[in-house]
Amino acid sequence: MTTGDIYQQWSYYPKWSHPITMLCIIRHETDPYFNLAAEEYAMTHFARESFMLWRNAPTVIVGRHQNTLAEIDADYVQANNIPVVRRLSGGGAVFHDLGNLNFTFIADSDGRAQVDFRRFTQPILEALQALGVAARFEGRNDLTIDGRKFSGNAEYVKGSRVLHHGTLLFAARMADISAALRPDPAKFADKAVKSVRSRVTNISEHLPRPMTVLEFRDYLMAHVMAATPDAEAYAFSADDVRAITQLRDEKYATWEWNYGHSPRYNFSKRVRTAGGSLEAALAVSDGVIAGARFYGDFFNRRDPEEVAAALIGVPHHTEALRQRLADLPVDDYFHNVPAEALLSVLI
């Protein structure tokens, strides 16, 4: 199916029940930091409403109010060099890859309810149903096929503007989703919003005929444009890209936003080492260690409380902790415990 065929097929499509005049943007960047920055930029700099379709390279996206470390398998994410990015909206953590298509609506509330998941998911459902896919809206903010989730949605409201975005699992790697979003709940005690895992499915498994993710992207864009009066195709200008890149670098690609923005939490972890068992208990506020204690059956020549004191004020982040421990004679405090083993009990 060509893009031209898609547009011809949808030229007769009935108008969306909540028509808006808006810019329609297909984004080709797959850098997650840029893509999250692009949403904020469009919301705050474009007077017109917007609809965007975009994809990320493998990435974990966490909700605005979540404790990042409590939502991910940190070892898996680090070993696979998977970026972790915090979004503007609330809700739970999700995994993106190139088999996942993301959509964003930015609109004015116009006196309607500002948090209205059905309003923005309706055109997605209609497009899928026209393909013969029995897609439904279920629960608070999910789209499902045969009771299995293929789309999670979230919204962010600022003034009279609302940003609605959602995932569309099209041909995502389910094993990677499971592995990246598999935290150890025993490590954390906090009041942050927790993700709820659901049975998931890919849209591609339910299509009556094969379609690639890029064909599906073009199909969906054609549907929304055909159903929206005065829709206008738009590409970011050079000035837009420069401004988005600056926002990317100063906010979305920073540790302070992605990890330091986490709510206060307590962290504990126990490991077995050549020198005996070792347990760390940390209190973390704004991503920075505010208190630390060590427990275990290890031996020592110097008081481990000195290490605990040295950790105060250090970001709860692997490289920051590694640098701080490099300045300490670890074996004096935890005999026969390698520095990397001590580091592992802190993350």
C-alpha angles and dihedrals in degrees: 000000000000128000089249091055090051093053092046091050092053099041090100098044115133116250121266112263091238102043118195133176108240151152114256114210131183107196119205098188114107097188104117094207090055093044095053090046090051091059093054091044093052091047094051102033107035116077091196125072119258144210118195136182119198145152134216131213110241105313142150113229115197128197121256095252099042133111099240098208092050091057102051142054093243094194093052093044092049095044091052096041092237114169117231115209132181117222129209096247131074127241131081139322120275136186120231129196134158090276089063121081119204126203130196131193119190112188146155115255093226091195093307123120106288095216103055114145094174093057094060100035095050096084090049091052093047092051092051095044090053087058090055096259114139095223120167141182110242137174120348102325112345135115116209144185116206089346094306121115121242099161134041119189136200137178138209122196125201118172108312093339128093128196113203119184134170143178123241112199102210107155102345123160102251094194091059091048090054095045098047094046098049108108125173103247091198091070098062139058112180146121096241121130109273124214118242113219117222137187104266138197139186120246090223090067091063103044117114089221132024119269131171121233090251092051088050090049091053091045092053094046090050090051095051093045092048091049096047123075115234093002111172128202110231137182124197112262123228088260090051091051093049092051093045091048090052091051089047093053097041098043122003098045094048129104089223092064100036100041110003092057090066117118120254112288144166119235130195133173136169127204136177115234138175087262096052136270118331128190128184125199117193135183110208127192124181087351093302126111109251098172138010139186133178128212135177147093096280124127125238144183096201131039112272087213085080089061090047090053091048091057095058109111095017117126113250089245131120100238095043091052093045090054093050094048091049088070094054131080092236096183091060090060100035110024114219092000110127117229090242090054090053090048091050092057091056098055 
